[in-house]
């Protein structure tokens, strides 16, 4: 099963490097449905795997100048401790009300992501987003907003196990006047720190398959480096639409209709292939001879 794990890692890593989200929504279903992993081990392996390869991707994005490190730091200041509180709350709710609480949370958050994805696609078409090419200066109100997003987002991630990239990517796009490629880099940089908190916990609990982890990283690390490089070659509108599509797919996964795992995997693969193809096409010189 080694080459299947490496190929899966390559696809997920490239997707995350390109758009900053979708890894958590895709990896666990693939490990469980396609590769036959136990769900608990799949989740633990996915989270620690995400922490490691997103650290590599975040450092690469920082080198490329697509990370607002201070913004990421202020979010992490709130999200890391609140994620632990969210995990504790989720544990209490499941002990008190049983596993039925999971489906209710999933439908509510999935519906919110579906609405957010539709809104993102609409914004990309109508071009009404306020963005700037100037250096982003983190003012006091921005620090307060980042801390508030971290507090709320960390709690939601810990409570529901929703992928950190989905929640934080959406809020960054809405709240701050950043270009899409800077949202991607900042989101990955922040997610790496947040996932380390949960990943170490899963490792200590014995929920990580270290053999599978190594083979996943063999594909995802080069994939996330490739995706980070390609982000700068994909147009702003195209990147926004890809983000919107992944939000929609994540919403479908949480609402969980029949066949949702195959929908998520199929759309995720299509997004990776389409964006990589578009970025590669921009490097092909025109064969048309100049006139005159």
URRASUL-V793237 format. One line per field, one symbol per residue. phi: phi as a letter, one per 30 degrees, with the letter a starting at -180 (. if undefined). psi: psi as a letter, one per 30 degrees, with the letter a starting at -180 (. if undefined). burial: I if it has 9 or more other C-alpha atoms within 8 Angstrom, else O. A space follows every 10 residues. Layout:
phi->???
psi->???
burial->???
This chain:
phi->.ddddddddd ddddddddbi bjdddcdded ddddcidded dddddddded dddddddddd ddddicbcdd ddddddecdd dddddddddd ddddddcidd ddddeddddd dddddddddd ddddddhcdc bbcdddcddd dddddddddd dddddddddc ideddddddd dddddcdcde dddedddddd dedddddddd dddddiccdd ddedddddcd dddddddddd edccdedddd dddddddddd dedddiddid dddddddddd dedddddddd ddddddcddd di
psi->geeeeeeeee eeeeeeeeff lfeefeeeee eeeefglkee eeeeeeeeee eeffeeeeee eeefggkiee eeeeeeeeee efeeeeeeee eeeeeefaff feeeeeeeee eeeeeeeeee eeeeefhgkj lkflkjkjle eeeeeeeeee eeeeeeeeef gkkeeeeeee eeeeekikle feeeeeeeee eeeefeeeee eeeefggkje eeeeeeffee eeeeeeeeef effkleeeee eeeeeeeeee eeeeehlkge eeeeeeeeee eeeeeeeeee effjkkfkkk k.
burial->OOOOIIIIII IIIIIIIIII IIIIIIIIII IIIOOOIOOO IIIIIIIIII IIIIIIIIII IIOOOIIIIO IIIIIIIIII IIIIIIIIII OOIIOOOOOO IOIOIIIIII IIIIIIIIII IOIIOOOOOO OIOOOOOOOO OIIOOIIIII IIIIIIIIII OIIIIIIIII IIIOOOIIII IIIIIIIIII IIIIIIIIII OIIOOOIIOO OIIOIIIIII IIIIIIIIII IOOIOIOOII IIIIIIIIII IIIIIIOOOI IOIIIOIIIO IIOOIIOIIO OOOOOOOOOO OO
